[in-house]
Amino acid sequence: MAVAALVDRRREVEEALARADREIEARGYPLQVAPQPGMSPLFLLHRQERRRIEWLDGDRYALRGLDGSAAPVSRLRQTIAENPAVVSPGALARAAVQDALLGTTLQVMGPSELSYLAQASAVYEVLEIEAPWTSLRPQAMVIEERQAKYLDELGVNLDELVGAAGDLDALLTDKLGADFVGPVKQQIDEVIGGLREPIMELDPTLEKPWQRTRDQIGRAFDQLASKAAAAVSRRHDVWRRRLEQVSQACVPDGALQERVLSVIYFVHRFGPGFAGDLCSRLRLDPRRLQAFVMSPAPRGAKSPYPAGTTRTPARTESS
């Protein structure tokens, strides 16, 4: 049993996970699951609370956050044998336990699930479980035809909208050609940059004051640019509200639609044929975020997609 093996081979599991963490960090990638030395990848259900199992010296364990819970590991093995349902794996062991039970050959996953598998894969070898092949699933974004029209009129593509979800004022200012602060800042920065060489020739110890002055002027211009962009947005309030509406639809709360919106939302908005319509158009290429432009299903219409209410993706942008 995979869960029991996680207990019996606890030291090997901990060492394998630590090695995987070091390899990932050496390649310059962040860890999706923070290391917790001494903590097992298992949880025990105790009085209707799921508590992390912590390994102690002397073949003992305890439940995190629960004083006086230390007990021999043999008791944990007995608990697993008698009632395995009360012990469950955490993120780094769940995949291996699942595949040990199901015998998975291929798993199709989203980017968030896939991101922590580099760490979790270390458990497979220790438990002598064959890891399945893994593929990234296709990803889609759905926007209404009216919202796509707003973007086209303003000359904004989805790459720009997704990237500027936290600063729509700057994006709007740029698209309206109203950014007169940025070019001036660049000119002044070039002038200040030209001062470095003569200042260093005069006195090398003046480099830090020169850099400090350059940074202060740059921050002042950034603040001025931000206030100017806000003023542009107020003057073009209609466009600002439209851009915010489309941004909230495409990147709700700053996240991709799939992380926030249920499929029920789209079925309600576009009709009961939404899933079939989307799947028929979806290309099986997970490398790019595919954008689909659709029109809401008419109220009271028997068919969710009368002729002309949906069309093939108008654009495909990478997120």
C-alpha positions in Angstrom: 0.0 0.0 0.0 1.4 3.3 -1.1 0.4 5.2 2.0 2.1 2.7 4.3 5.2 2.8 2.1 5.4 6.5 2.7 5.6 5.8 6.4 8.1 2.9 6.1 10.4 4.8 3.7 9.9 8.2 5.3 13.6 9.1 5.4 14.2 8.2 1.8 11.1 10.2 0.7 12.4 13.3 2.6 15.9 13.0 1.0 14.4 12.5 -2.5 12.2 15.6 -2.1 15.1 17.6 -0.8 17.2 16.6 -3.9 14.4 17.5 -6.2 14.1 20.9 -4.6 17.8 21.6 -5.0 17.8 20.6 -8.6 14.8 22.8 -9.4 16.3 25.8 -7.6 19.7 25.2 -9.3 17.9 25.6 -12.7 16.5 29.0 -11.5 12.9 27.9 -11.0 10.8 28.7 -7.8 9.5 25.9 -5.7 5.7 25.5 -5.9 5.5 23.8 -2.5 7.7 25.3 0.2 10.1 22.8 1.9 9.1 21.7 5.4 12.0 19.6 6.8 10.8 17.0 9.3 7.2 17.2 8.0 5.8 14.2 6.2 3.7 14.4 3.0 0.8 12.8 5.0 -2.1 14.1 7.0 -4.1 12.3 9.7 -7.7 13.0 10.4 -7.9 13.7 14.2 -11.2 14.8 15.7 -12.5 15.9 12.4 -9.4 18.0 11.7 -6.8 17.2 9.1 -3.4 17.6 10.7 0.1 17.2 9.1 2.2 14.3 10.4 5.6 15.3 11.7 8.4 12.8 12.0 10.3 12.8 15.3 13.5 11.1 16.4 13.3 7.6 17.8 10.7 6.3 15.4 8.0 8.6 16.7 5.6 11.0 15.1 3.4 13.9 16.2 0.5 15.9 14.7 1.5 19.5 13.9 -0.1 22.1 16.1 -1.3 19.5 18.6 0.7 19.2 21.9 1.0 15.8 23.5 0.3 14.0 20.2 3.7 12.2 20.0 3.4 8.5 19.5 5.3 5.5 18.1 5.3 5.2 14.3 4.1 1.6 14.9 0.8 3.1 16.1 0.5 5.0 12.8 1.1 1.9 10.8 -1.6 0.1 12.8 -4.0 3.0 12.1 -3.4 2.8 8.4 -3.9 -1.0 8.5 -7.2 -0.7 10.4 -8.7 2.5 8.8 -6.6 3.8 5.9 -9.3 6.5 5.1 -8.1 8.7 8.0 -4.6 9.1 6.5 -4.4 11.1 3.3 -1.5 12.3 1.2 -0.5 16.0 0.7 0.3 17.7 -2.5 3.7 16.1 -3.0 2.6 12.6 -2.4 -1.0 12.7 -3.8 0.0 12.1 -7.4 2.1 9.0 -6.6 -0.6 7.5 -4.3 -3.3 8.2 -6.9 -1.3 6.6 -9.7 -0.4 3.6 -7.6 -4.1 2.9 -7.1 -5.3 3.8 -10.6 -2.4 2.6 -12.7 -2.4 5.9 -14.7 -0.7 5.8 -18.1 -1.4 9.4 -19.3 -2.5 12.4 -17.3 -3.6 15.7 -19.0 -3.1 18.6 -16.6 -3.4 22.3 -16.3 -0.4 24.6 -15.7 -1.0 25.0 -12.0 -1.1 21.2 -11.4 1.8 20.6 -13.7 4.0 23.1 -12.0 4.5 21.1 -8.8 5.0 17.7 -10.4 8.7 18.4 -10.8 8.8 18.2 -7.0 6.3 15.5 -6.6 8.0 13.2 -9.1 10.7 12.4 -6.6 8.2 10.3 -4.6 7.6 7.8 -7.5 11.1 6.4 -7.5 11.2 5.9 -3.8 7.9 4.1 -3.8 8.9 2.1 -7.0 5.8 3.4 -8.9 6.0 4.0 -12.6 5.2 7.6 -13.3 2.6 8.3 -16.0 3.2 10.3 -19.2 2.1 13.9 -18.7 0.7 16.4 -21.1 -0.4 20.0 -20.7 -4.1 20.4 -21.6 -5.3 23.0 -24.1 -6.3 26.4 -22.6 -9.0 28.7 -23.7 -10.4 32.2 -23.0 -13.9 33.2 -24.1 -14.9 36.8 -24.6 -18.1 38.3 -25.9 -18.3 39.8 -29.4 -19.1 43.2 -28.0 -16.0 43.1 -25.8 -13.8 42.0 -28.7 -15.1 45.0 -30.7 -14.0 47.4 -27.9 -10.5 45.9 -28.0 -10.4 46.2 -31.8 -11.5 49.9 -31.7 -8.9 50.8 -29.2 -6.2 48.7 -30.9 -5.5 46.5 -27.8 -4.7 42.8 -28.2 -5.2 40.1 -25.6 -1.5 39.9 -24.8 -1.5 43.5 -23.8 -4.7 43.3 -21.9 -3.6 40.3 -19.9 -0.2 41.8 -19.2 -1.6 45.2 -18.1 -4.4 43.8 -15.9 -3.0 45.7 -13.0 -2.3 49.0 -14.8 -5.1 49.7 -17.3 -4.5 53.5 -17.0 -1.0 53.1 -18.5 -2.4 50.9 -21.3 -5.2 53.3 -22.2 -2.7 56.2 -22.2 -0.4 54.4 -24.5 -3.2 53.4 -26.9 -4.6 56.9 -27.0 -1.2 58.3 -27.8 -1.3 60.5 -24.6 1.9 59.4 -23.0 3.9 62.6 -23.1 5.8 62.0 -19.9 7.5 58.8 -20.9 9.5 60.2 -23.8 10.7 63.1 -21.7 11.7 60.8 -18.9 13.8 58.8 -21.4 15.5 61.9 -22.8 16.4 63.1 -19.3 17.6 59.6 -18.3 19.9 59.7 -21.3 21.2 63.1 -20.3 21.9 62.0 -16.7 23.5 58.8 -18.1 25.9 61.0 -20.0 27.1 62.6 -16.8 28.4 59.4 -15.4 31.7 59.3 -17.2 32.8 62.9 -16.5 31.7 62.5 -12.9 33.7 59.3 -12.5 36.8 61.0 -14.0 36.4 63.8 -11.6 35.9 61.6 -8.5 35.0 57.9 -8.5 33.4 58.2 -5.1 30.6 60.3 -6.7 29.2 57.3 -8.5 26.7 56.5 -5.7 25.4 60.1 -5.4 25.0 60.1 -9.2 23.1 56.8 -9.2 20.9 58.0 -6.3 20.1 61.2 -8.2 19.2 59.2 -11.3 16.9 56.9 -9.3 15.2 59.8 -7.5 14.5 61.6 -10.8 13.3 58.3 -12.4 10.9 57.7 -9.5 9.6 61.2 -9.6 8.8 60.8 -13.3 7.1 57.5 -12.7 4.8 59.1 -10.2 4.1 61.9 -12.6 3.4 59.5 -15.4 1.0 57.5 -13.2 -0.9 60.6 -12.2 -1.0 61.8 -15.8 -2.3 58.3 -16.9 -5.1 58.5 -14.3 -6.0 62.0 -15.6 -6.2 60.6 -19.1 -8.5 57.8 -17.9 -10.8 60.3 -16.2 -11.0 62.4 -19.4 -11.7 59.2 -21.4 -14.0 57.7 -18.8 -16.1 55.7 -21.3 -13.0 54.0 -22.7 -11.6 53.4 -19.3 -14.8 51.6 -18.1 -15.0 49.6 -21.3 -11.4 48.5 -20.9 -12.0 47.6 -17.3 -15.0 45.6 -18.2 -13.2 43.6 -20.8 -10.2 43.1 -18.5 -12.5 41.8 -15.7 -14.2 39.4 -18.1 -10.9 38.1 -19.5 -8.7 38.2 -16.4 -11.2 38.2 -13.5 -9.4 39.4 -10.3 -6.1 39.2 -12.2 -6.3 35.5 -12.9 -7.2 33.5 -16.0 -10.9 32.6 -16.4 -10.4 28.9 -15.7 -9.0 29.8 -12.2 -12.1 31.9 -11.2 -15.1 31.1 -13.3 -17.1 27.9 -13.3 -18.2 26.4 -16.6 -21.7 27.0 -15.3 -21.1 30.7 -15.8 -20.4 30.2 -19.5 -23.3 27.8 -20.0 -25.6 30.4 -18.4 -24.1 33.2 -20.6 -23.8 31.4 -23.9 -26.4 28.6 -23.6 -26.4 24.8 -23.0 -24.5 24.1 -26.2 -21.5 26.1 -25.0 -19.3 23.1 -24.0 -19.9 21.2 -27.3 -19.4 24.3 -29.3 -16.1 25.2 -27.6 -14.7 21.6 -27.9 -15.5 21.5 -31.6 -13.4 24.6 -32.2 -10.6 23.9 -29.6 -7.3 23.0 -31.1 -5.3 20.4 -29.2 -2.2 22.7 -28.8 -1.4 23.5 -25.2 1.4 25.9 -26.0 -0.9 28.9 -26.6 -3.9 30.4 -24.9 -6.7 30.2 -27.5 -9.2 33.0 -27.5 -12.8 32.5 -28.7 -15.2 35.3 -29.5 -18.9 34.4 -28.9 -22.2 36.1 -28.7 -24.5 35.5 -25.7 -27.4 33.1 -26.5 -30.6 35.1 -27.2 -33.0 35.0 -24.3 -35.8 32.5 -24.8 -34.2 31.0 -27.9 -34.6 27.2 -28.2 -31.2 26.8 -29.9 -28.3 28.3 -27.9 -26.4 29.1 -31.1 -28.6 30.3 -34.0 -26.8 31.0 -37.2 -24.3 33.7 -36.9 -24.1 33.9 -33.1 -20.7 32.3 -32.7 -17.7 32.3 -34.9 -14.3 30.6 -35.2 -11.7 32.1 -32.9 -10.9 35.6 -34.1 -7.5 35.6 -32.5 -5.1 33.3 -30.7 -2.8 35.0 -28.2 -0.2 33.6 -25.8 -0.8 34.6 -22.2 
